[in-house]
Amino acid sequence: MNKLLSVSPFILLAACASGAERPQGTAALGDPARAVPAAVETVVTTDPQVDADDPALWADARDPSRAVMFGTDKSDGLYVHNLDGTVRQFLQDGPLNNVDLRDGFVVEGKPHVLVATTERARFGIALYLFDPDSLEARAYGFIETGQAFGEPYGFCMGRQGDDFLLIANNKLGEARIYRLPVGQPATSARLARTVHVGSQPEGCVVDDSRQKLYLGEEDVAIWRFGLEEGASDEPLQVAAIDNHRLTDDVEGLTIMRDRGTSYLIASSQGDSTYPIWRIADEGYVYVGRFAVEGGAIDNVTATDGLDAWSGPIGPFPEGALAMHDDDDGNRQQNFKIVDWRDVRRALALP
């Protein structure tokens, strides 16, 4: 059932970051994080108990000012937010954990955005079609992961030619890669491959251009798997939990593409920072980390989910990051959005 909520509209736009160090008295340890302000936050006045977790950004390639952010509620369902933070749509579909999306899913001759989330009560992946013309989402089916897999936890999506990859992981370290041909119903999805890490993962992201899957093992490391045909099931370690650059839990993972360079960004939940690595042919080059604080909007702490949009989206002409915030005051959770230009400036990225 779709439920449209009314909320008090707001736009909170913060000043550009100065690139200063974190203010004295903040909790982060290790490598100093640069302060970057939040530009927008979400407020859901109709539900003061939102159990927020993971965001996913989208902009219309035909007109990037037409943009939304999806956000999961681990108790109730899926929100679709306008980029001023107001609620556009709410799909009351039960406890949803992580969310991701890919463009170009053609159904009955019309391109849609395929949006999918892990569903924790029915043990599976819930699929939605988002109409880029009406900016409305509707349910599109369900992929059962089964009782033996246990509670599906983290989730991300990828693309291989005409196939969409739907990747769910559980608390035992298993990640299942399902393949769904473009335009086909959820019942056509087939389990293509299973990979493992040693303990509980959650955050993951797929680099479609390089055909790589990054998976965060919460208390250990960020790992990489190849998705190309014949790739090994053995993971390659990208970055370890060292309590200097990356502090457990490692939660959200995302990729930002900017000026011909790709960056892997993680949520270092234990110290509320976001370390960044430049993805290079020879490996991964650490370029620094930032914290969301110092503007007109409250600081972000203990982020779960994290997402990046590369290129213009809504009021952000060069990209944006969205992240979960575990305390917006009075223990309320919500999502924040950061202007990528502020991150680039703060870390002196080229």
C-alpha positions in Angstrom: 0.0 0.0 0.0 1.3 3.5 -0.9 0.7 6.2 1.7 1.4 9.9 0.9 2.5 11.8 3.9 2.3 15.6 4.4 5.2 17.3 6.1 6.3 20.8 7.0 8.5 21.9 4.0 11.9 23.2 4.7 15.2 23.9 3.0 18.3 24.2 5.2 21.2 25.2 3.1 24.5 25.5 4.9 27.5 27.7 4.1 30.4 26.2 2.2 33.0 24.3 4.2 36.2 26.2 5.1 38.3 23.0 5.1 39.1 23.5 8.8 40.0 20.6 11.1 37.3 19.1 13.3 36.3 21.5 16.1 37.9 20.7 19.4 35.9 18.3 21.6 34.6 16.0 18.9 35.0 12.3 19.3 37.0 11.2 16.2 40.3 9.5 16.7 43.2 8.8 14.4 43.8 10.7 11.1 42.2 14.2 11.5 39.0 14.6 9.6 38.0 17.8 7.8 34.7 19.4 8.7 32.1 19.6 6.0 28.6 21.0 6.6 25.3 19.3 5.8 23.3 21.2 3.1 19.9 19.5 3.5 18.3 17.2 6.1 15.0 15.3 6.1 12.3 15.8 8.6 9.3 13.5 8.9 6.8 15.3 11.2 4.2 12.6 10.9 6.4 9.9 12.3 8.7 10.9 15.2 10.0 7.3 15.5 11.5 6.8 12.0 14.1 4.1 12.2 16.2 5.4 9.3 19.0 3.3 7.8 20.1 3.7 4.1 19.6 6.3 1.4 19.8 6.2 -2.4 20.0 9.3 -4.7 18.6 9.6 -8.2 18.4 12.4 -10.8 16.8 12.5 -14.2 19.5 12.6 -16.9 17.2 14.7 -19.1 16.8 17.3 -16.3 18.9 16.8 -13.2 16.8 19.3 -11.3 14.2 16.5 -11.2 15.7 14.5 -8.4 14.7 12.4 -5.3 16.3 10.5 -2.5 15.0 7.1 -1.4 15.4 6.2 2.3 14.6 3.1 4.2 12.8 2.8 7.6 13.8 -0.4 9.3 10.4 -0.7 10.9 7.9 0.5 8.3 8.9 0.9 4.7 10.4 3.1 2.0 10.4 6.9 1.8 10.8 8.9 -1.3 12.1 12.4 -0.4 12.3 15.5 -2.5 15.8 17.1 -2.3 14.6 19.8 0.0 14.1 17.1 2.6 10.3 16.9 2.4 8.5 13.6 1.8 7.1 12.9 -1.6 5.9 9.3 -1.1 5.9 6.6 1.5 5.5 2.9 0.7 4.4 1.1 3.9 6.0 -2.3 3.1 7.5 -3.5 6.4 11.0 -3.6 7.8 13.4 -2.6 5.0 17.1 -2.3 5.6 19.4 -1.3 2.6 18.3 0.3 -0.7 19.9 0.8 -4.1 18.8 1.5 -7.7 19.8 1.4 -11.4 18.3 3.2 -14.4 17.3 1.7 -17.6 14.9 -1.1 -16.5 12.5 -1.1 -19.5 9.0 -2.5 -18.8 6.4 -2.5 -21.6 8.6 -0.3 -23.7 9.0 2.4 -21.1 12.3 3.0 -19.2 12.0 2.9 -15.4 14.4 3.0 -12.4 14.6 -0.3 -10.7 14.8 0.2 -6.9 15.3 -2.7 -4.5 15.7 -3.2 -0.8 16.3 -6.0 1.6 13.2 -7.0 3.5 13.8 -8.4 7.0 10.5 -10.0 7.9 9.7 -12.0 4.7 13.4 -12.9 4.1 14.1 -11.5 0.7 14.5 -8.5 -1.7 11.6 -6.2 -2.4 11.6 -4.6 -5.9 10.0 -1.3 -7.0 9.6 0.5 -10.3 10.1 4.3 -10.2 8.6 6.2 -13.0 11.0 9.0 -14.1 8.1 11.0 -15.6 5.7 11.0 -12.7 8.4 10.6 -10.0 6.2 7.9 -8.3 7.2 4.4 -7.2 5.2 1.2 -7.1 5.9 -2.3 -6.0 7.3 -4.7 -8.6 7.6 -8.0 -6.9 9.7 -9.9 -4.4 12.8 -12.3 -4.5 12.8 -14.8 -1.7 16.2 -15.4 -0.2 14.8 -18.1 2.1 14.9 -19.1 5.8 18.2 -20.8 5.4 19.9 -17.6 4.4 18.5 -15.9 7.5 17.7 -12.2 7.8 18.9 -10.4 4.7 20.9 -7.4 5.9 23.1 -5.3 3.5 22.2 -4.8 -0.1 23.5 -3.2 -3.3 22.9 -3.4 -7.1 25.0 -3.6 -10.2 24.6 -3.9 -14.0 26.1 -6.3 -16.5 24.9 -5.7 -20.0 21.2 -6.3 -20.0 21.2 -8.0 -16.6 20.6 -6.3 -13.3 22.5 -7.7 -10.3 20.8 -7.7 -6.9 23.2 -8.5 -4.1 22.0 -9.3 -0.6 24.2 -10.3 2.4 23.4 -11.8 5.8 24.9 -11.6 9.2 27.0 -14.8 8.7 29.2 -13.3 6.0 27.4 -14.7 2.9 26.5 -12.4 0.0 24.2 -13.8 -2.7 24.3 -12.3 -6.2 21.0 -12.6 -8.1 20.7 -11.9 -11.8 17.5 -10.3 -13.2 17.3 -9.7 -17.0 16.1 -6.2 -18.0 12.3 -5.9 -18.1 11.6 -9.3 -16.5 9.5 -9.9 -13.4 11.0 -10.6 -10.0 10.2 -14.3 -10.5 12.8 -14.4 -13.3 15.6 -13.6 -10.9 18.2 -16.4 -10.5 20.9 -16.9 -8.0 24.1 -16.6 -10.0 26.9 -16.7 -7.4 27.6 -16.6 -3.7 30.7 -15.1 -2.1 31.8 -15.0 1.6 33.7 -13.0 4.2 34.6 -14.2 7.6 32.0 -12.4 9.8 29.1 -10.0 9.6 29.1 -7.6 6.6 26.5 -4.9 5.6 27.5 -2.1 3.3 28.3 -2.9 -0.3 28.6 -1.1 -3.6 29.2 -2.2 -7.2 31.5 -0.4 -9.6 29.7 -1.2 -12.9 32.5 0.2 -15.1 35.2 -2.0 -13.5 32.9 -4.9 -12.6 33.9 -5.0 -9.0 31.9 -5.6 -5.8 33.1 -3.9 -2.6 31.8 -5.4 0.7 32.3 -4.1 4.2 33.0 -6.7 6.9 31.9 -4.6 9.8 34.7 -5.3 12.3 37.5 -6.3 10.0 37.9 -4.6 6.6 36.6 -3.5 3.2 37.0 -6.3 0.6 36.8 -6.4 -3.2 35.4 -9.2 -5.4 35.6 -9.4 -9.2 32.2 -9.7 -11.0 33.6 -10.6 -14.4 33.2 -14.1 -15.8 35.7 -16.5 -14.2 36.6 -14.1 -11.3 37.9 -15.7 -8.1 35.7 -16.0 -5.1 38.6 -15.0 -2.9 38.3 -11.5 -1.7 41.0 -8.8 -2.0 41.5 -6.5 1.0 41.1 -2.8 0.2 41.4 -1.3 3.7 41.5 -2.8 7.2 39.9 -1.6 10.4 42.9 0.3 11.9 41.2 2.8 14.2 43.2 5.5 12.4 41.6 5.9 9.0 38.7 3.4 9.5 37.0 2.5 12.8 34.5 -0.3 13.3 31.9 -0.6 12.3 32.5 -0.1 8.6 29.0 0.5 7.4 27.9 2.3 4.2 30.0 2.1 1.0 29.6 4.2 -2.1 31.5 5.4 -5.2 31.8 9.0 -6.4 33.0 9.7 -10.0 34.3 13.2 -10.4 36.5 14.8 -13.1 37.6 11.5 -14.5 38.5 10.0 -11.1 36.5 7.4 -9.1 36.6 7.5 -5.3 35.5 4.8 -2.8 33.9 6.3 0.3 33.1 4.5 3.5 31.1 5.2 6.6 33.5 4.8 9.6 30.7 4.5 12.1 32.8 4.2 15.2 34.1 7.7 14.9 31.5 9.3 12.7 33.8 10.0 9.8 34.0 9.2 6.0 37.4 8.0 4.7 38.0 8.3 0.9 40.3 6.3 -1.4 41.0 7.1 -5.0 40.5 4.0 -7.2 43.5 3.6 -9.4 44.7 0.8 -11.7 47.6 0.1 -9.3 45.4 0.0 -6.2 43.7 2.3 -3.7 45.2 5.7 -2.7 43.9 7.1 0.6 43.2 10.8 0.1 41.8 11.8 3.6 38.5 11.8 5.4 35.8 14.2 6.5 33.1 14.6 9.1 29.7 16.2 8.6 29.6 19.1 11.0 30.1 22.8 11.4 27.1 24.3 9.5 23.6 25.4 10.3 22.4 21.8 10.5 23.3 19.5 13.3 26.4 17.2 13.1 26.0 13.7 11.7 26.9 10.7 14.0 27.1 6.9 13.7 26.1 6.7 10.0 24.7 3.4 8.7 23.9 3.8 5.0 25.8 6.1 2.6 25.2 7.0 -1.1 26.8 9.2 -3.8 25.4 10.7 -6.9 28.0 11.6 -9.5 27.2 14.7 -11.6 24.4 17.3 -11.3 21.5 16.4 -9.0 18.9 18.9 -7.8 20.6 22.0 -6.3 24.0 20.3 -6.4 25.7 21.0 -9.8 28.7 18.7 -9.3 27.2 15.8 -7.2 26.1 15.0 -3.7 26.5 12.5 -0.9 23.6 11.3 1.3 24.0 9.6 4.7 22.1 8.3 7.6 22.3 10.3 10.9 21.5 8.3 14.1 20.6 11.3 16.2 18.9 14.5 14.9 18.1 15.5 18.5 15.8 13.7 21.0 17.1 10.4 19.5 15.3 11.1 16.2 17.0 9.6 13.1 17.1 11.1 9.7 19.2 11.6 6.5 21.5 14.4 5.6 22.8 15.6 2.2 26.3 17.1 1.6 27.4 19.1 -1.5 30.3 17.2 -3.1 32.0 20.5 -3.9 32.4 21.1 -0.1 34.0 17.7 0.3 36.4 18.3 -2.6 37.3 21.7 -1.2 37.9 20.4 2.3 40.2 17.6 1.2 41.9 19.6 -1.6 40.9 17.0 -4.2 41.9 17.9 -7.8 
